[in-house]
Amino acid sequence: MARPAIETLIKTLLESGPPHLKDPYPEPADHNKPHQRLQAARGKSVPSGPGDPHPQGRALDIILFSDNGYDKAIADQLVEAFLDQRTAMKWGGLIYNQKEWNSAGAWTPRVLTAEVRKKILEKRKAEGNKSEVIDKVAFEHLTHIHIEWGDANADLTSYAAALGERLKKVVDLGF
C-alpha cells in the first residue's frame, strides 16, 4: 500500500502532469503486455532488500525510457519540476538516467562500474542475499525516474497544489 506522499504524487501527476503519463507502455519482460507508467509497487519477481522503499510504500517509479527522445524530454522536465519543488515535497531521493539527487538537490553520478558492483555485492552478502545479478539498466535508472520519501515525510500531502502548478510548465509535445 502506497503511503500518502506517493498517493498524492500519483494523483497530482495524473491530474496536472503530461498526458503521456497516462499512456501504457509495452513491458518486454511480460510478453509486451501494456503496463502503467506510474508504479508504486514492484512486481513479485523483482527482489527487494529490507531497506527497499517500494514495499514500504515510500517510492514511485515513473516509467520513461532515456533512450526514447520523447520519453526523455518529459522525464528531464519532470526531474526539474521535482527539483524545483523539493522543499515543499520533502522527498528523500531522486534517480534518473545515471544521476542521483539528494534532498538538497545535489547530484552524483549513478553508474554501475566494477567498483560499484563489488560494493553492492559485498553489502548484499553482509545482508545474507546471495544474488549476484545486478541489472545495469535498473541500477542506472535508464528506464524510469525513481522518487522516494523517508519514513518521516512519507505521509506528507501538502505539496500537491504547488507541484500541480509547476507541472503545468512541463511540455508534452505529443510526438
Backbone as CSV, one residue per row, in Angstrom:
resi,resn,N_x,N_y,N_z,CA_x,CA_y,CA_z,C_x,C_y,C_z
1,MET,0.840,-1.182,0.000,0.000,0.000,0.000,0.880,1.238,0.000
2,ALA,0.609,2.137,-0.911,1.390,3.369,-1.013,1.047,4.313,0.137
3,ARG,2.064,4.982,0.617,1.864,5.974,1.679,1.280,7.249,1.054
4,PRO,0.735,8.169,1.871,0.077,9.369,1.351,0.938,10.223,0.402
5,ALA,2.235,10.350,0.646,3.074,11.161,-0.251,3.076,10.574,-1.659
6,ILE,3.116,9.253,-1.761,3.121,8.584,-3.063,1.742,8.683,-3.711
7,GLU,0.695,8.430,-2.948,-0.658,8.549,-3.493,-0.920,9.958,-4.012
8,THR,-0.443,10.951,-3.270,-0.607,12.348,-3.681,0.176,12.634,-4.953
9,LEU,1.391,12.106,-5.040,2.194,12.320,-6.246,1.517,11.690,-7.457
10,ILE,1.038,10.486,-7.315,0.356,9.823,-8.431,-0.854,10.648,-8.876
11,LYS,-1.680,11.047,-7.939,-2.878,11.824,-8.257,-2.507,13.147,-8.938
12,THR,-1.498,13.832,-8.422,-1.080,15.117,-8.981,-0.516,14.945,-10.383
13,LEU,0.288,13.904,-10.588,0.845,13.648,-11.920,-0.261,13.338,-12.925
14,LEU,-1.240,12.554,-12.516,-2.331,12.208,-13.431,-3.233,13.399,-13.727
15,GLU,-3.431,14.275,-12.748,-4.302,15.438,-12.944,-3.603,16.596,-13.655
16,SER,-2.346,16.841,-13.324,-1.664,18.042,-13.813,-0.426,17.774,-14.656
17,GLY,0.027,16.542,-14.677,1.246,16.194,-15.405,0.991,15.996,-16.883
18,PRO,2.036,15.666,-17.615,1.883,15.455,-19.057,0.967,14.261,-19.345
19,PRO,0.098,14.383,-20.350,-0.832,13.300,-20.686,-0.139,11.964,-20.983
20,HIS,1.094,12.017,-21.443,1.840,10.795,-21.790,1.962,9.847,-20.601
21,LEU,1.890,10.369,-19.387,1.991,9.510,-18.210,0.798,8.565,-18.087
22,LYS,-0.279,8.877,-18.789,-1.460,8.012,-18.774,-1.381,6.923,-19.846
23,ASP,-0.412,7.056,-20.767,-0.260,6.074,-21.841,0.459,4.836,-21.324
24,PRO,-0.147,3.652,-21.469,0.575,2.444,-21.065,1.767,2.212,-22.006
25,TYR,2.695,1.425,-21.542,3.851,1.070,-22.365,3.933,-0.451,-22.426
26,PRO,4.500,-1.015,-23.511,4.627,-2.470,-23.603,5.809,-2.950,-22.758
27,GLU,5.543,-3.849,-21.824,6.595,-4.362,-20.933,7.195,-5.622,-21.551
28,PRO,8.440,-5.531,-22.045,9.075,-6.692,-22.687,9.166,-7.917,-21.774
29,ALA,9.394,-7.707,-20.480,9.524,-8.836,-19.554,8.190,-9.537,-19.314
30,ASP,7.101,-8.942,-19.796,5.768,-9.514,-19.600,5.085,-9.699,-20.960
31,HIS,5.823,-10.224,-21.932,5.298,-10.507,-23.275,4.693,-9.272,-23.922
32,ASN,5.288,-8.117,-23.648,4.855,-6.828,-24.210,3.425,-6.441,-23.851
33,LYS,2.928,-6.967,-22.740,1.620,-6.547,-22.258,1.706,-5.091,-21.808
34,PRO,0.618,-4.331,-21.960,0.651,-2.929,-21.529,0.718,-2.815,-20.001
35,HIS,1.562,-1.915,-19.541,1.713,-1.630,-18.117,1.572,-0.131,-17.891
36,GLN,1.192,0.237,-16.688,1.056,1.650,-16.331,2.428,2.272,-16.104
37,ARG,2.574,3.536,-16.402,3.851,4.232,-16.229,4.127,4.617,-14.780
38,LEU,3.113,4.768,-13.964,3.299,5.148,-12.562,3.173,3.891,-11.712
39,GLN,4.304,3.469,-11.133,4.352,2.195,-10.425,4.876,2.391,-9.009
40,ALA,3.971,2.257,-8.061,4.363,2.391,-6.657,4.907,1.092,-6.102
41,ALA,4.394,-0.032,-6.560,4.846,-1.331,-6.060,5.513,-2.103,-7.186
42,ARG,6.566,-2.805,-6.847,7.242,-3.637,-7.835,6.533,-4.972,-7.950
43,GLY,6.794,-5.634,-9.064,6.268,-6.984,-9.238,6.938,-7.951,-8.276
44,LYS,6.283,-9.062,-8.052,6.803,-10.056,-7.115,8.113,-10.666,-7.592
45,SER,8.396,-10.603,-8.889,9.614,-11.201,-9.412,10.846,-10.330,-9.182
46,VAL,10.641,-9.089,-8.742,11.759,-8.179,-8.503,12.177,-8.293,-7.039
47,PRO,13.416,-8.760,-6.806,13.846,-8.914,-5.409,14.023,-7.564,-4.726
48,SER,13.750,-7.544,-3.425,13.949,-6.310,-2.676,14.565,-6.645,-1.327
49,GLY,15.375,-5.731,-0.859,16.024,-5.908,0.430,15.239,-5.211,1.523
50,PRO,15.717,-5.303,2.754,14.991,-4.725,3.886,14.870,-3.202,3.826
51,GLY,15.767,-2.508,3.137,15.692,-1.055,3.053,14.973,-0.542,1.826
52,ASP,14.447,-1.437,1.000,13.788,-1.044,-0.243,12.526,-0.240,0.080
53,PRO,12.430,1.004,-0.421,11.268,1.837,-0.099,9.985,1.442,-0.839
54,HIS,10.087,0.640,-1.901,8.879,0.263,-2.652,7.901,-0.559,-1.824
55,PRO,8.332,-1.685,-1.220,7.366,-2.445,-0.423,6.887,-1.689,0.813
56,GLN,7.634,-0.670,1.214,7.241,0.156,2.359,6.284,1.277,1.941
57,GLY,5.987,1.360,0.637,5.044,2.365,0.141,5.606,3.765,0.088
58,ARG,6.944,3.892,0.039,7.578,5.209,0.091,8.242,5.618,-1.219
59,ALA,8.025,4.874,-2.304,8.706,5.189,-3.565,7.770,5.015,-4.752
60,LEU,8.060,5.788,-5.794,7.313,5.691,-7.043,8.307,5.617,-8.187
61,ASP,8.053,4.716,-9.128,8.803,4.662,-10.379,7.911,5.213,-11.475
62,ILE,8.463,6.129,-12.254,7.748,6.741,-13.370,8.455,6.259,-14.628
63,ILE,7.829,5.357,-15.358,8.473,4.685,-16.478,8.536,5.623,-17.685
64,LEU,9.747,6.082,-17.946,10.057,6.931,-19.100,11.466,6.558,-19.536
65,PHE,11.597,6.017,-20.723,12.856,5.457,-21.206,13.820,6.544,-21.681
66,SER,15.030,6.510,-21.164,16.013,7.538,-21.518,16.534,7.391,-22.948
67,ASP,16.325,6.228,-23.570,16.774,6.062,-24.958,15.673,6.407,-25.965
68,ASN,14.536,6.888,-25.468,13.439,7.337,-26.309,13.361,8.853,-26.158
69,GLY,13.608,9.587,-27.225,13.682,11.046,-27.155,12.448,11.695,-26.547
70,TYR,11.272,11.186,-26.893,10.016,11.733,-26.370,9.924,11.511,-24.870
71,ASP,10.137,10.259,-24.435,10.102,9.940,-23.008,11.136,10.759,-22.246
72,LYS,12.352,10.834,-22.786,13.443,11.531,-22.091,13.136,13.017,-21.941
73,ALA,12.547,13.624,-22.960,12.204,15.051,-22.877,11.225,15.298,-21.731
74,ILE,10.250,14.410,-21.590,9.286,14.548,-20.495,9.964,14.273,-19.162
75,ALA,10.754,13.204,-19.107,11.431,12.832,-17.854,12.343,13.944,-17.364
76,ASP,13.109,14.533,-18.262,14.021,15.614,-17.857,13.240,16.784,-17.254
77,GLN,12.077,17.103,-17.841,11.255,18.182,-17.307,10.647,17.814,-15.951
78,LEU,10.249,16.555,-15.793,9.704,16.114,-14.503,10.775,16.173,-13.415
79,VAL,11.983,15.743,-13.756,13.083,15.816,-12.783,13.291,17.261,-12.351
80,GLU,13.273,18.193,-13.304,13.431,19.611,-12.963,12.286,20.099,-12.077
81,ALA,11.079,19.656,-12.371,9.923,20.056,-11.546,10.084,19.520,-10.126
82,PHE,10.509,18.260,-9.990,10.704,17.683,-8.655,11.829,18.397,-7.914
83,LEU,12.874,18.770,-8.633,13.965,19.520,-8.003,13.489,20.904,-7.572
84,ASP,12.713,21.566,-8.425,12.181,22.888,-8.089,11.281,22.836,-6.855
85,GLN,10.555,21.745,-6.683,9.582,21.613,-5.601,10.100,20.771,-4.424
86,ARG,11.400,20.501,-4.392,11.934,19.582,-3.374,11.700,20.068,-1.941
87,THR,11.715,21.366,-1.715,11.490,21.882,-0.363,10.055,21.610,0.082
88,ALA,9.093,21.835,-0.796,7.695,21.583,-0.459,7.393,20.082,-0.400
89,MET,7.985,19.309,-1.323,7.700,17.881,-1.403,8.417,17.074,-0.316
90,LYS,9.580,17.538,0.076,10.390,16.858,1.107,10.707,15.408,0.769
91,TRP,10.930,15.147,-0.544,11.342,13.805,-0.925,12.775,13.582,-0.448
92,GLY,13.148,12.327,-0.340,14.468,11.994,0.184,15.489,11.662,-0.883
93,GLY,15.043,11.238,-2.058,15.969,10.878,-3.122,15.263,10.804,-4.458
94,LEU,16.035,11.060,-5.514,15.535,11.086,-6.878,16.622,10.509,-7.773
95,ILE,16.256,9.576,-8.654,17.240,8.948,-9.544,16.654,8.882,-10.947
96,TYR,17.482,9.233,-11.939,17.109,9.040,-13.345,18.346,9.171,-14.221
97,ASN,18.444,8.276,-15.172,19.427,8.364,-16.256,20.844,8.638,-15.758
98,GLN,21.323,7.778,-14.895,22.694,7.795,-14.385,23.010,8.964,-13.456
99,LYS,21.969,9.566,-12.874,22.166,10.632,-11.886,21.281,10.362,-10.685
100,GLU,21.809,10.710,-9.510,21.050,10.566,-8.267,21.127,11.886,-7.516
101,TRP,19.965,12.409,-7.110,19.894,13.667,-6.377,19.502,13.398,-4.935
102,ASN,20.112,14.122,-4.024,19.694,14.027,-2.623,18.644,15.101,-2.355
103,SER,18.139,15.145,-1.134,17.044,16.066,-0.810,17.453,17.531,-0.900
104,ALA,18.756,17.805,-0.893,19.235,19.181,-1.046,19.373,19.575,-2.511
105,GLY,19.169,18.630,-3.418,19.261,18.913,-4.851,20.628,18.658,-5.448
106,ALA,21.582,18.187,-4.649,22.918,17.888,-5.165,22.886,16.525,-5.856
107,TRP,23.568,16.412,-6.988,23.550,15.145,-7.700,24.923,14.506,-7.731
108,THR,24.888,13.198,-7.875,26.102,12.399,-8.048,25.838,11.430,-9.188
109,PRO,26.903,10.999,-9.863,26.704,10.002,-10.927,26.233,8.681,-10.338
110,ARG,25.441,7.971,-11.087,24.990,6.639,-10.687,25.290,5.717,-11.860
111,VAL,26.511,5.189,-11.866,26.986,4.355,-12.963,27.493,3.050,-12.379
112,LEU,27.078,1.953,-12.978,27.474,0.635,-12.485,28.862,0.280,-13.009
113,THR,29.871,0.687,-12.268,31.252,0.334,-12.580,31.595,-0.960,-11.839
114,ALA,32.752,-1.517,-12.128,33.201,-2.730,-11.435,33.312,-2.476,-9.931
115,GLU,33.793,-1.293,-9.568,33.946,-0.958,-8.147,32.577,-0.862,-7.446
116,VAL,31.626,-0.219,-8.090,30.286,-0.088,-7.517,29.635,-1.466,-7.417
117,ARG,29.783,-2.287,-8.464,29.228,-3.640,-8.448,29.780,-4.430,-7.264
118,LYS,31.080,-4.328,-7.033,31.724,-5.044,-5.925,31.128,-4.595,-4.587
119,LYS,30.950,-3.286,-4.403,30.374,-2.767,-3.156,28.950,-3.270,-2.942
120,ILE,28.161,-3.293,-4.004,26.789,-3.780,-3.900,26.778,-5.252,-3.499
121,LEU,27.625,-6.044,-4.155,27.673,-7.471,-3.840,28.140,-7.713,-2.411
122,GLU,29.105,-6.920,-1.936,29.572,-7.056,-0.552,28.451,-6.721,0.432
123,LYS,27.696,-5.669,0.138,26.573,-5.284,1.004,25.507,-6.371,1.020
124,ARG,25.186,-6.901,-0.163,24.188,-7.970,-0.246,24.630,-9.197,0.550
125,LYS,25.908,-9.540,0.415,26.440,-10.705,1.127,26.325,-10.509,2.633
126,ALA,26.641,-9.298,3.101,26.546,-8.991,4.530,25.103,-9.089,5.022
127,GLU,24.141,-8.793,4.137,22.718,-8.865,4.486,22.148,-10.267,4.293
128,GLY,22.973,-11.191,3.810,22.514,-12.556,3.601,21.889,-12.814,2.249
129,ASN,21.968,-11.863,1.339,21.424,-12.009,-0.008,22.531,-12.548,-0.908
130,LYS,22.317,-13.702,-1.509,23.353,-14.338,-2.317,23.265,-13.991,-3.798
131,SER,22.289,-13.194,-4.187,22.110,-12.861,-5.592,23.292,-12.050,-6.117
132,GLU,23.794,-12.472,-7.259,24.879,-11.731,-7.909,24.387,-10.996,-9.147
133,VAL,23.082,-11.011,-9.344,22.502,-10.345,-10.510,22.315,-8.868,-10.179
134,ILE,22.999,-8.028,-10.923,22.829,-6.582,-10.791,22.537,-6.057,-12.190
135,ASP,21.340,-5.575,-12.383,20.895,-5.093,-13.675,21.373,-3.656,-13.887
136,LYS,22.277,-3.464,-14.843,22.837,-2.149,-15.133,21.747,-1.131,-15.473
137,VAL,20.792,-1.539,-16.296,19.718,-0.627,-16.714,18.902,-0.176,-15.508
138,ALA,18.561,-1.113,-14.628,17.776,-0.767,-13.447,18.601,0.068,-12.469
139,PHE,19.846,-0.316,-12.235,20.691,0.418,-11.291,20.903,1.857,-11.746
140,GLU,21.141,2.034,-13.019,21.396,3.376,-13.551,20.097,4.131,-13.839
141,HIS,18.970,3.453,-13.672,17.644,4.054,-13.873,17.512,4.671,-15.267
142,LEU,17.799,3.827,-16.258,17.697,4.254,-17.650,16.276,4.136,-18.190
143,THR,15.409,3.466,-17.436,14.040,3.244,-17.904,13.000,3.979,-17.075
144,HIS,13.423,4.602,-15.992,12.420,5.221,-15.127,13.036,6.236,-14.162
145,ILE,12.179,7.171,-13.759,12.502,8.085,-12.660,12.101,7.357,-11.386
146,HIS,12.976,7.372,-10.421,12.660,6.820,-9.095,12.656,8.003,-8.128
147,ILE,11.560,8.155,-7.394,11.474,9.201,-6.375,10.983,8.547,-5.093
148,GLU,11.620,8.913,-3.989,11.250,8.281,-2.722,11.264,9.276,-1.576
149,TRP,10.498,8.926,-0.565,10.416,9.708,0.665,11.000,8.896,1.804
150,GLY,11.597,9.592,2.779,11.982,8.954,4.021,10.737,8.703,4.843
151,ASP,10.849,7.835,5.815,9.691,7.477,6.628,9.058,8.704,7.301
152,ALA,9.873,9.659,7.723,9.368,10.835,8.443,8.463,11.718,7.578
153,ASN,8.645,11.690,6.250,7.857,12.553,5.360,6.912,11.783,4.447
154,ALA,6.795,10.491,4.635,6.005,9.657,3.731,4.501,9.918,3.804
155,ASP,4.054,10.654,4.808,2.627,10.974,4.922,2.313,12.406,4.478
156,LEU,3.304,13.101,3.952,3.148,14.497,3.534,2.291,14.586,2.270
157,THR,1.333,15.477,2.282,0.473,15.682,1.109,0.322,17.159,0.742
158,SER,0.850,18.045,1.563,0.616,19.483,1.396,1.290,20.077,0.158
159,TYR,2.099,19.316,-0.527,2.820,19.835,-1.696,1.999,19.778,-2.983
160,ALA,0.848,19.146,-2.958,0.098,18.854,-4.178,-0.204,20.099,-5.028
161,ALA,-0.702,21.159,-4.432,-1.086,22.354,-5.210,0.130,23.001,-5.865
162,ALA,1.215,23.153,-5.111,2.422,23.780,-5.663,3.004,22.931,-6.789
163,LEU,3.053,21.613,-6.598,3.572,20.744,-7.651,2.649,20.781,-8.862
164,GLY,1.340,20.778,-8.639,0.390,20.848,-9.744,0.605,22.084,-10.601
165,GLU,0.839,23.224,-9.964,1.126,24.461,-10.708,2.429,24.337,-11.493
166,ARG,3.447,23.765,-10.860,4.748,23.610,-11.532,4.648,22.648,-12.713
167,LEU,3.828,21.615,-12.576,3.683,20.635,-13.656,3.026,21.232,-14.898
168,LYS,2.325,22.325,-14.752,1.720,22.979,-15.916,2.776,23.503,-16.889
169,LYS,4.000,23.662,-16.414,5.100,24.129,-17.261,5.782,22.988,-18.020
170,VAL,5.435,21.754,-17.681,6.009,20.604,-18.371,5.338,20.470,-19.726
171,VAL,6.131,20.461,-20.775,5.625,20.424,-22.133,5.582,18.989,-22.635
172,ASP,4.395,18.555,-23.054,4.216,17.245,-23.679,3.959,17.530,-25.158
173,LEU,4.971,17.308,-25.974,4.874,17.676,-27.377,3.985,16.749,-28.179
174,GLY,3.617,15.619,-27.614,2.705,14.703,-28.299,3.216,14.166,-29.598
175,PHE,4.469,13.719,-29.596,5.064,13.197,-30.849,4.236,12.083,-31.415
